[in-house]
Amino acid sequence: MIDLLVPILVSAVSTKVLMDWWLKTAHRLGFTGRDMNKPGEVYVAEAGGLWVILSTVFGIMVYIAIERYGDARLDVIPLLSITTTLLIAGLLGFFDDLLGWKKGITPLKRVFLTIPVALPLIVVKAGTSVIELPIIGTIELGLLYPLLVVPIGVLGAANAFNMIAGYNGLEATQALIILSTTVILVAVTNRIDALYVIAPVIASISVFLLYNKYPAKCFPGNSFTYGFGALYASLAIYWNFEKYAVSSFTLYFIELALFMRGLMNGVYKENFGRVQPDGSLLPPYDKSYSITHVAIKAVSRLRGKCFEKDVVLFITLLQLIVSTTSLLLIYVRL
């Protein structure tokens, strides 16, 4: 178990050390952002996801080293292309954190910014061309898979995971749920090798969540959301569970539909609620243009008031339902 436990430990400790350093450094440099779902002027360190990505890469690299200096039977190309994808996604996400939201990069440019993320997977012809998708079924795509499906999948996942965000602990919790159910999937389908990539990610995100949970000390930023989306797409591509990956992202397809609804109504939505003096949240619009808006309305009807933690809990439960249902459907079929 040393080849699993050591990478986990490296990722967890690296995240702790880097986050402690970053909290001080970010505030000293003024690299902070306002916590929009709280009354008053509360500022928090930004772009903490970059350190999650670096710590994850450290953990995976340690695993590669253990295997290569041991029996040397490990095929390093998949792991190196995944780590390269993760680093590029994190770097571009960090660039977006610096210049992005309301600072000069238009939404369309932000999408194009993620195009290079898929290159490490494209150049090594990652994955297999026979895939299974929900509704469509099993299809053979040939060269269309590495040249078309892979970049679309990586770009789609990176941008999709960025859409449901803006609440303390939300993105990190979503990532942990998706990864945890994926661990069950790879165990059931005998794709255990994927665990050596997933485990360091779970370790790093778990430590980061200690800093990101309510009340947050640090935001994940686009370095986290782009990075996780690209990483998860990479896992699905290499270990051939595209069908499950697409199903587990059901909430993000719903989010896209609500976003398009907003555009049709002339609204480029924001996920934040309207903060009341007691810290409770009201919907920012009459109509719902995000799952976060749906959560505020649903909790308010059930409990009278909705707070930031309620929104996170509501969406967490939805993701648990989605991921568990997707997992059960695949297990029943097996």
C-alpha positions as a LaTeX table, in Angstrom:
\begin{tabular}{lrrr}
\hline
Residue & $x$ (\AA) & $y$ (\AA) & $z$ (\AA) \\
\hline
Met1 & 0.00 & 0.00 & 0.00 \\
Ile2 & 3.01 & 2.33 & 0.16 \\
Asp3 & 2.56 & 3.30 & $-3.49$ \\
Leu4 & $-0.90$ & 4.63 & $-2.55$ \\
Leu5 & $-0.38$ & 5.99 & 0.95 \\
Val6 & 2.80 & 7.99 & 0.25 \\
Pro7 & 1.29 & 10.01 & $-2.64$ \\
Ile8 & $-1.79$ & 10.69 & $-0.49$ \\
Leu9 & 0.39 & 11.93 & 2.35 \\
Val10 & 2.52 & 14.08 & 0.02 \\
Ser11 & $-0.57$ & 15.70 & $-1.51$ \\
Ala12 & $-2.20$ & 16.37 & 1.86 \\
Val13 & 0.91 & 17.79 & 3.54 \\
Ser14 & 1.81 & 19.88 & 0.49 \\
Thr15 & $-1.66$ & 21.39 & 0.44 \\
Lys16 & $-1.49$ & 22.25 & 4.13 \\
Val17 & 1.95 & 23.88 & 3.85 \\
Leu18 & 1.13 & 25.80 & 0.68 \\
Met19 & $-2.28$ & 26.99 & 1.95 \\
Asp20 & $-0.83$ & 28.27 & 5.23 \\
Trp21 & 1.76 & 30.20 & 3.24 \\
Trp22 & $-0.77$ & 31.44 & 0.69 \\
Leu23 & $-3.23$ & 32.86 & 3.22 \\
Lys24 & $-0.55$ & 35.20 & 4.55 \\
Thr25 & 0.90 & 36.00 & 1.12 \\
Ala26 & $-2.41$ & 36.68 & $-0.61$ \\
His27 & $-3.50$ & 39.19 & 2.02 \\
Arg28 & $-0.08$ & 40.84 & 2.02 \\
Leu29 & $-0.21$ & 41.22 & $-1.78$ \\
Gly30 & $-3.83$ & 42.32 & $-1.77$ \\
Phe31 & $-4.86$ & 39.31 & $-3.86$ \\
Thr32 & $-8.22$ & 39.00 & $-2.17$ \\
Gly33 & $-11.84$ & 39.10 & $-3.24$ \\
Arg34 & $-15.07$ & 40.06 & $-1.56$ \\
Asp35 & $-17.17$ & 37.26 & $-0.15$ \\
Met36 & $-20.37$ & 38.19 & $-1.97$ \\
Asn37 & $-22.84$ & 36.14 & 0.08 \\
Lys38 & $-22.09$ & 37.81 & 3.38 \\
Pro39 & $-23.24$ & 41.18 & 4.75 \\
Gly40 & $-20.63$ & 43.90 & 4.95 \\
Glu41 & $-17.18$ & 43.95 & 3.38 \\
Val42 & $-15.61$ & 40.55 & 3.96 \\
Tyr43 & $-12.46$ & 39.82 & 1.92 \\
Val44 & $-10.91$ & 36.42 & 1.42 \\
Ala45 & $-7.73$ & 35.11 & $-0.24$ \\
Glu46 & $-8.29$ & 34.08 & $-3.86$ \\
Ala47 & $-7.01$ & 31.35 & $-6.20$ \\
Gly48 & $-6.39$ & 28.68 & $-3.58$ \\
Gly49 & $-7.09$ & 26.03 & $-6.20$ \\
Leu50 & $-3.66$ & 26.57 & $-7.71$ \\
Trp51 & $-2.07$ & 24.98 & $-4.64$ \\
Val52 & $-4.48$ & 22.05 & $-4.80$ \\
Ile53 & $-3.33$ & 21.43 & $-8.35$ \\
Leu54 & 0.38 & 21.65 & $-7.50$ \\
Ser55 & $-0.06$ & 19.38 & $-4.49$ \\
Thr56 & $-1.95$ & 16.84 & $-6.58$ \\
Val57 & 0.80 & 16.87 & $-9.18$ \\
Phe58 & 3.40 & 16.33 & $-6.44$ \\
Gly59 & 1.45 & 13.29 & $-5.22$ \\
Ile60 & 1.10 & 11.76 & $-8.69$ \\
Met61 & 4.78 & 12.37 & $-9.42$ \\
Val62 & 5.73 & 10.57 & $-6.21$ \\
Tyr63 & 3.61 & 7.61 & $-7.33$ \\
Ile64 & 5.37 & 7.59 & $-10.71$ \\
Ala65 & 8.76 & 7.68 & $-8.97$ \\
Ile66 & 7.85 & 4.79 & $-6.64$ \\
Glu67 & 6.74 & 2.65 & $-9.54$ \\
Arg68 & 9.57 & 3.53 & $-11.93$ \\
Tyr69 & 12.31 & 3.05 & $-9.35$ \\
Gly70 & 10.65 & $-0.20$ & $-8.30$ \\
Asp71 & 9.57 & $-2.74$ & $-10.92$ \\
Ala72 & 9.48 & $-0.07$ & $-13.68$ \\
Arg73 & 6.41 & $-1.62$ & $-15.35$ \\
Leu74 & 4.31 & 1.53 & $-15.16$ \\
Asp75 & 3.24 & 3.23 & $-18.39$ \\
Val76 & 3.98 & 6.86 & $-17.50$ \\
Ile77 & 2.46 & 8.47 & $-20.60$ \\
Pro78 & $-1.14$ & 8.56 & $-19.25$ \\
Leu79 & $-0.04$ & 9.96 & $-15.88$ \\
Leu80 & 2.32 & 12.53 & $-17.38$ \\
Ser81 & $-0.28$ & 13.72 & $-19.88$ \\
Ile82 & $-2.86$ & 14.02 & $-17.08$ \\
Thr83 & $-0.50$ & 16.02 & $-14.88$ \\
Thr84 & 0.43 & 18.25 & $-17.81$ \\
Thr85 & $-3.26$ & 18.81 & $-18.55$ \\
Leu86 & $-3.84$ & 19.64 & $-14.90$ \\
Leu87 & $-0.94$ & 22.11 & $-14.79$ \\
Ile88 & $-2.05$ & 23.90 & $-17.97$ \\
Ala89 & $-5.63$ & 24.12 & $-16.71$ \\
Gly90 & $-4.44$ & 25.48 & $-13.37$ \\
Leu91 & $-2.14$ & 28.03 & $-15.01$ \\
Leu92 & $-4.85$ & 29.29 & $-17.36$ \\
Gly93 & $-7.33$ & 29.34 & $-14.50$ \\
Phe94 & $-4.92$ & 31.37 & $-12.40$ \\
Phe95 & $-4.49$ & 33.79 & $-15.31$ \\
Asp96 & $-8.28$ & 34.08 & $-15.40$ \\
Asp97 & $-8.31$ & 34.70 & $-11.64$ \\
Leu98 & $-5.88$ & 37.56 & $-12.16$ \\
Leu99 & $-7.64$ & 39.20 & $-15.09$ \\
Gly100 & $-10.98$ & 37.50 & $-15.39$ \\
Trp101 & $-14.26$ & 38.14 & $-13.64$ \\
Lys102 & $-15.14$ & 41.79 & $-14.24$ \\
Lys103 & $-11.46$ & 42.58 & $-14.85$ \\
Gly104 & $-11.09$ & 42.51 & $-18.59$ \\
Ile105 & $-11.65$ & 39.01 & $-20.02$ \\
Thr106 & $-15.00$ & 38.57 & $-21.76$ \\
Pro107 & $-17.00$ & 35.34 & $-21.23$ \\
Leu108 & $-16.25$ & 34.21 & $-24.80$ \\
Lys109 & $-12.53$ & 34.78 & $-24.35$ \\
Arg110 & $-12.65$ & 32.81 & $-21.12$ \\
Val111 & $-13.98$ & 29.80 & $-23.04$ \\
Phe112 & $-11.27$ & 30.12 & $-25.70$ \\
Leu113 & $-8.72$ & 30.47 & $-22.91$ \\
Thr114 & $-9.29$ & 26.81 & $-22.03$ \\
Ile115 & $-8.58$ & 25.48 & $-25.54$ \\
Pro116 & $-4.89$ & 24.59 & $-24.87$ \\
Val117 & $-5.89$ & 22.47 & $-21.88$ \\
Ala118 & $-6.68$ & 19.42 & $-24.03$ \\
Leu119 & $-3.42$ & 19.48 & $-26.01$ \\
Pro120 & $-1.48$ & 17.00 & $-23.79$ \\
Leu121 & $-4.23$ & 14.42 & $-24.31$ \\
Ile122 & $-4.56$ & 15.09 & $-28.03$ \\
Val123 & $-0.85$ & 14.73 & $-28.85$ \\
Val124 & $-0.57$ & 11.31 & $-27.12$ \\
Lys125 & $-3.84$ & 10.07 & $-28.66$ \\
Ala126 & $-5.36$ & 9.46 & $-25.24$ \\
Gly127 & $-8.20$ & 7.03 & $-24.64$ \\
Thr128 & $-9.95$ & 4.45 & $-26.80$ \\
Ser129 & $-12.13$ & 5.28 & $-29.78$ \\
Val130 & $-14.98$ & 2.97 & $-28.71$ \\
Ile131 & $-17.06$ & 4.81 & $-26.13$ \\
Glu132 & $-20.44$ & 4.51 & $-24.45$ \\
Leu133 & $-22.64$ & 7.53 & $-23.84$ \\
Pro134 & $-26.05$ & 8.00 & $-22.21$ \\
Ile135 & $-28.97$ & 7.53 & $-24.65$ \\
Ile136 & $-26.61$ & 7.20 & $-27.67$ \\
Gly137 & $-25.07$ & 3.90 & $-26.58$ \\
Thr138 & $-21.78$ & 2.40 & $-27.78$ \\
Ile139 & $-20.11$ & 3.95 & $-30.83$ \\
Glu140 & $-16.79$ & 3.65 & $-32.67$ \\
Leu141 & $-15.31$ & 7.06 & $-33.50$ \\
Gly142 & $-11.83$ & 6.30 & $-34.84$ \\
Leu143 & $-9.66$ & 9.41 & $-35.19$ \\
Leu144 & $-12.64$ & 11.60 & $-34.35$ \\
Tyr145 & $-12.20$ & 10.54 & $-30.74$ \\
Pro146 & $-8.74$ & 12.01 & $-30.00$ \\
Leu147 & $-9.11$ & 14.92 & $-32.42$ \\
Leu148 & $-12.69$ & 15.98 & $-31.67$ \\
Val149 & $-14.28$ & 14.21 & $-28.70$ \\
Val150 & $-11.27$ & 14.60 & $-26.38$ \\
Pro151 & $-10.92$ & 18.38 & $-26.77$ \\
Ile152 & $-14.69$ & 18.89 & $-26.59$ \\
Gly153 & $-14.88$ & 16.73 & $-23.46$ \\
Val154 & $-12.00$ & 18.48 & $-21.69$ \\
Leu155 & $-13.13$ & 22.00 & $-22.62$ \\
Gly156 & $-16.74$ & 21.18 & $-21.79$ \\
Ala157 & $-15.91$ & 19.72 & $-18.37$ \\
Ala158 & $-13.52$ & 22.54 & $-17.47$ \\
Asn159 & $-16.03$ & 25.25 & $-18.34$ \\
Ala160 & $-19.04$ & 23.35 & $-16.96$ \\
Phe161 & $-17.55$ & 22.82 & $-13.51$ \\
Asn162 & $-16.90$ & 26.55 & $-13.36$ \\
Met163 & $-20.61$ & 27.33 & $-13.68$ \\
Ile164 & $-21.93$ & 26.17 & $-10.29$ \\
Ala165 & $-19.75$ & 28.18 & $-7.95$ \\
Gly166 & $-19.54$ & 31.21 & $-5.70$ \\
Tyr167 & $-20.50$ & 29.74 & $-2.30$ \\
Asn168 & $-18.16$ & 28.74 & 0.52 \\
Gly169 & $-17.17$ & 25.09 & 0.13 \\
Leu170 & $-19.45$ & 24.43 & $-2.84$ \\
Glu171 & $-16.92$ & 23.62 & $-5.57$ \\
Ala172 & $-14.68$ & 21.57 & $-3.28$ \\
Thr173 & $-17.62$ & 19.57 & $-1.91$ \\
Gln174 & $-18.96$ & 18.91 & $-5.40$ \\
Ala175 & $-15.55$ & 17.67 & $-6.49$ \\
Leu176 & $-15.26$ & 15.34 & $-3.49$ \\
Ile177 & $-18.68$ & 13.81 & $-4.11$ \\
Ile178 & $-17.96$ & 13.22 & $-7.80$ \\
Leu179 & $-14.54$ & 11.72 & $-7.07$ \\
Ser180 & $-15.76$ & 9.57 & $-4.16$ \\
Thr181 & $-18.47$ & 7.92 & $-6.23$ \\
Thr182 & $-15.95$ & 7.50 & $-9.03$ \\
Val183 & $-13.74$ & 5.53 & $-6.64$ \\
Ile184 & $-16.64$ & 3.08 & $-6.20$ \\
Leu185 & $-17.08$ & 2.94 & $-9.98$ \\
Val186 & $-13.43$ & 2.11 & $-10.72$ \\
Ala187 & $-13.46$ & $-0.52$ & $-7.98$ \\
Val188 & $-16.62$ & $-2.19$ & $-9.29$ \\
Thr189 & $-15.40$ & $-2.10$ & $-12.91$ \\
Asn190 & $-11.85$ & $-3.22$ & $-12.01$ \\
Arg191 & $-10.10$ & $-0.02$ & $-13.12$ \\
Ile192 & $-8.03$ & 0.19 & $-9.98$ \\
Asp193 & $-5.14$ & 2.02 & $-11.67$ \\
Ala194 & $-7.32$ & 5.15 & $-11.75$ \\
Leu195 & $-7.32$ & 5.15 & $-7.95$ \\
Tyr196 & $-3.64$ & 6.14 & $-7.91$ \\
Val197 & $-4.58$ & 9.39 & $-9.63$ \\
Ile198 & $-7.86$ & 9.98 & $-7.82$ \\
Ala199 & $-6.57$ & 9.38 & $-4.28$ \\
Pro200 & $-4.02$ & 12.27 & $-4.22$ \\
Val201 & $-6.70$ & 14.59 & $-5.61$ \\
Ile202 & $-9.17$ & 13.62 & $-2.89$ \\
Ala203 & $-6.48$ & 14.11 & $-0.24$ \\
Ser204 & $-5.56$ & 17.56 & $-1.50$ \\
Ile205 & $-9.15$ & 18.78 & $-1.90$ \\
Ser206 & $-10.08$ & 17.46 & 1.56 \\
Val207 & $-7.33$ & 19.55 & 3.15 \\
Phe208 & $-8.27$ & 22.57 & 1.03 \\
Leu209 & $-11.90$ & 22.28 & 2.14 \\
Leu210 & $-10.75$ & 23.06 & 5.70 \\
Tyr211 & $-9.81$ & 26.52 & 4.39 \\
Asn212 & $-12.74$ & 26.87 & 1.99 \\
Lys213 & $-15.69$ & 25.72 & 4.10 \\
Tyr214 & $-18.00$ & 28.31 & 5.64 \\
Pro215 & $-16.78$ & 30.86 & 6.65 \\
Ala216 & $-14.14$ & 30.59 & 3.96 \\
Lys217 & $-10.57$ & 31.75 & 4.44 \\
Cys218 & $-9.74$ & 31.17 & 0.79 \\
Phe219 & $-11.64$ & 30.89 & $-2.50$ \\
Pro220 & $-10.80$ & 28.09 & $-4.96$ \\
Gly221 & $-10.88$ & 30.32 & $-8.03$ \\
Asn222 & $-10.90$ & 29.29 & $-11.67$ \\
Ser223 & $-7.58$ & 27.54 & $-11.20$ \\
Phe224 & $-9.55$ & 24.97 & $-9.17$ \\
Thr225 & $-12.67$ & 24.73 & $-11.33$ \\
Tyr226 & $-10.83$ & 24.56 & $-14.67$ \\
Gly227 & $-8.31$ & 22.17 & $-13.15$ \\
Phe228 & $-10.84$ & 19.78 & $-11.68$ \\
Gly229 & $-13.04$ & 19.77 & $-14.78$ \\
Ala230 & $-10.06$ & 19.00 & $-17.03$ \\
Leu231 & $-8.77$ & 16.36 & $-14.61$ \\
Tyr232 & $-12.10$ & 14.57 & $-14.40$ \\
Ala233 & $-12.46$ & 14.54 & $-18.18$ \\
Ser234 & $-8.93$ & 13.11 & $-18.41$ \\
Leu235 & $-9.82$ & 10.32 & $-15.98$ \\
Ala236 & $-12.95$ & 9.44 & $-17.96$ \\
Ile237 & $-10.98$ & 9.44 & $-21.22$ \\
Tyr238 & $-8.12$ & 7.24 & $-20.03$ \\
Trp239 & $-10.20$ & 4.79 & $-17.99$ \\
Asn240 & $-13.11$ & 4.77 & $-20.44$ \\
Phe241 & $-16.02$ & 5.76 & $-18.19$ \\
Glu242 & $-17.35$ & 8.60 & $-20.35$ \\
Lys243 & $-20.95$ & 7.49 & $-19.84$ \\
Tyr244 & $-20.70$ & 7.77 & $-16.08$ \\
Ala245 & $-18.78$ & 11.04 & $-16.28$ \\
Val246 & $-21.46$ & 12.64 & $-18.47$ \\
Ser247 & $-24.22$ & 11.35 & $-16.18$ \\
Ser248 & $-22.46$ & 12.63 & $-13.05$ \\
Phe249 & $-22.39$ & 16.11 & $-14.61$ \\
Thr250 & $-26.18$ & 16.23 & $-14.95$ \\
Leu251 & $-26.47$ & 19.27 & $-12.67$ \\
Tyr252 & $-24.07$ & 21.16 & $-14.95$ \\
Phe253 & $-26.22$ & 20.44 & $-17.99$ \\
Ile254 & $-29.19$ & 21.81 & $-16.05$ \\
Glu255 & $-27.08$ & 24.82 & $-15.11$ \\
Leu256 & $-26.28$ & 25.40 & $-18.79$ \\
Ala257 & $-29.98$ & 25.28 & $-19.66$ \\
Leu258 & $-30.78$ & 27.81 & $-16.93$ \\
Phe259 & $-27.90$ & 30.00 & $-18.11$ \\
Met260 & $-29.26$ & 29.94 & $-21.68$ \\
Arg261 & $-32.68$ & 30.83 & $-20.31$ \\
Gly262 & $-31.11$ & 33.89 & $-18.74$ \\
Leu263 & $-29.45$ & 34.93 & $-21.99$ \\
Met264 & $-32.78$ & 34.60 & $-23.79$ \\
Asn265 & $-34.25$ & 36.96 & $-21.18$ \\
Gly266 & $-31.36$ & 39.40 & $-21.54$ \\
Val267 & $-29.73$ & 38.39 & $-18.24$ \\
Tyr268 & $-26.11$ & 37.32 & $-17.86$ \\
Lys269 & $-26.67$ & 35.69 & $-14.50$ \\
Glu270 & $-24.64$ & 35.75 & $-11.33$ \\
Asn271 & $-24.94$ & 32.92 & $-8.83$ \\
Phe272 & $-24.81$ & 35.08 & $-5.70$ \\
Gly273 & $-27.92$ & 35.77 & $-3.67$ \\
Arg274 & $-29.17$ & 39.13 & $-2.42$ \\
Val275 & $-27.70$ & 39.37 & 1.06 \\
Gln276 & $-29.93$ & 40.55 & 3.90 \\
Pro277 & $-28.67$ & 42.22 & 7.12 \\
Asp278 & $-29.03$ & 38.93 & 9.05 \\
Gly279 & $-26.95$ & 37.07 & 6.47 \\
Ser280 & $-29.90$ & 35.31 & 4.84 \\
Leu281 & $-30.18$ & 35.27 & 1.05 \\
Leu282 & $-32.94$ & 36.22 & $-1.35$ \\
Pro283 & $-33.03$ & 35.23 & $-5.05$ \\
Pro284 & $-31.17$ & 37.79 & $-7.18$ \\
Tyr285 & $-33.78$ & 37.62 & $-9.96$ \\
Asp286 & $-37.50$ & 36.94 & $-10.27$ \\
Lys287 & $-36.74$ & 33.87 & $-12.39$ \\
Ser288 & $-34.15$ & 31.19 & $-11.71$ \\
Tyr289 & $-31.11$ & 31.29 & $-13.97$ \\
Ser290 & $-28.89$ & 29.01 & $-11.87$ \\
Ile291 & $-29.26$ & 25.99 & $-9.62$ \\
Thr292 & $-28.08$ & 28.29 & $-6.82$ \\
His293 & $-31.19$ & 30.44 & $-7.41$ \\
Val294 & $-33.36$ & 27.31 & $-7.33$ \\
Ala295 & $-31.71$ & 26.33 & $-4.04$ \\
Ile296 & $-32.40$ & 29.73 & $-2.44$ \\
Lys297 & $-36.06$ & 29.61 & $-3.45$ \\
Ala298 & $-36.54$ & 25.98 & $-2.40$ \\
Val299 & $-34.92$ & 26.37 & 1.02 \\
Ser300 & $-36.73$ & 29.66 & 1.65 \\
Arg301 & $-40.07$ & 27.97 & 1.02 \\
Leu302 & $-39.20$ & 25.04 & 3.26 \\
Arg303 & $-37.59$ & 26.91 & 6.16 \\
Gly304 & $-38.67$ & 30.53 & 5.75 \\
Lys305 & $-35.09$ & 31.74 & 5.26 \\
Cys306 & $-32.08$ & 30.55 & 3.33 \\
Phe307 & $-28.43$ & 31.01 & 4.31 \\
Glu308 & $-25.25$ & 30.36 & 2.38 \\
Lys309 & $-24.65$ & 27.01 & 4.07 \\
Asp310 & $-28.17$ & 25.93 & 3.10 \\
Val311 & $-27.45$ & 26.52 & $-0.59$ \\
Val312 & $-24.31$ & 24.39 & $-0.38$ \\
Leu313 & $-26.14$ & 21.61 & 1.47 \\
Phe314 & $-29.04$ & 21.66 & $-1.01$ \\
Ile315 & $-26.75$ & 21.35 & $-4.05$ \\
Thr316 & $-24.62$ & 18.75 & $-2.26$ \\
Leu317 & $-27.70$ & 16.58 & $-1.75$ \\
Leu318 & $-28.66$ & 17.01 & $-5.40$ \\
Gln319 & $-25.17$ & 15.94 & $-6.50$ \\
Leu320 & $-25.29$ & 12.93 & $-4.18$ \\
Ile321 & $-28.58$ & 11.88 & $-5.77$ \\
Val322 & $-27.21$ & 12.37 & $-9.28$ \\
Ser323 & $-23.92$ & 10.56 & $-8.65$ \\
Thr324 & $-25.50$ & 7.70 & $-6.69$ \\
Thr325 & $-28.23$ & 7.19 & $-9.29$ \\
Ser326 & $-25.66$ & 7.16 & $-12.10$ \\
Leu327 & $-23.57$ & 4.67 & $-10.17$ \\
Leu328 & $-26.53$ & 2.38 & $-9.43$ \\
Leu329 & $-27.64$ & 2.36 & $-13.06$ \\
Ile330 & $-24.18$ & 1.28 & $-14.18$ \\
Tyr331 & $-23.90$ & $-1.30$ & $-11.36$ \\
Val332 & $-27.30$ & $-2.81$ & $-12.17$ \\
Arg333 & $-26.28$ & $-3.13$ & $-15.80$ \\
Leu334 & $-23.03$ & $-4.84$ & $-14.79$ \\
\hline
\end{tabular}
